[in-house]
């Protein structure tokens, strides 16, 4: 794999456990400060549900980072799905674009590489 592909693949692979793992712990802070979500304006049950879902999604992000490391020789990044989502669904919050930015680059760069036999 050429150097640019390796930089983006492994950079994104190492960013995921940090973002996912820390997001599980800092979700109550992250929602209002990064995504401008005012949980106090919600019903308590809705706020708790949102927080639980946020932590669940962060845990999935963390789990995907482990999967990506174990199967790094056999997977292709889902970067093209992000590009399609931008075209179809619109542009998400800036914080999301910054964190997900390496994914389509990694997908394009690694997608051009031939698969190695397992």
Residue, then its C-alpha position, 0 to 999 in steps of 0.5 A: x500500500x502506498x504511503x498516502x493510503x497507509x497514512x489515511x488508513x492507519x490514521x483513521x484506524x487509530x482515531x476511531x478508538x480515541x473518538x469512540x472511547x472518549x465519546x462514551x465518557x464525555x457524551x453529556x459534555x459533547x452533545x451541548x458543546x460540539x453539537x449544540x443540543x440542549x438536553x435541558x429543553x427536552x423531556x427527561x426521558x427523551x434526554x436520557x434516550x438521546x444520551x444512551x443512543x449517543x453512547x451506544x453509537x460511540x461504542x460502535x465506533x470504538x468496536x469498529x476500530x478494533x474490527x478495522x485493525x484485525x481485518x485491515x488486510x481484507x477490508x475496504x473503507x466505507x468512504x464512498x458511502x460518506x460521499x454519497x450521503x453528502x450528495x443525497x442527505x446534505x452537509x452535516x455539522x462541521x464537527x462531523x465533517x472534521x471527524x469523518x473527513x479521513x474516511x472517504x480519503x482512506x476509502x478512495x486511496x485504499x479502494x484503488x489497491x488490489x486485495x491480498x489473499x487472506 
